[in-house]
Amino acid sequence: MTKNHFWLVSGVTFAVFFTEALIHYNYGILESKNLPFSLSNFTFPHGKSLAKMSAIVIIASALSGAVINRLEQKA
């Protein structure tokens, strides 16, 4: 294992988790407004909301990368 492996795993995990977070964000907004879930209604959070969402996903991704790294070393 190399250090690049950790960053690769964490980066892929971030991309997947952040996409999921955006879907959940939009689902919640659209449900509260009684609008259909579609790409035309898709929005991105702004300012502090985007920063908070990104921070949560970065932490989860790094934790996931570390756990995967540790498990692969023990296997």
Secondary structure, 3 states (H helix, E strand, C coil): CCHHHHHHHHHHHHHHHHHHHHHHHHHHHHHHCCCCCCHHHCCCCCHHHHHHHHHHHHHHHHHHHHHHHHHHHHC
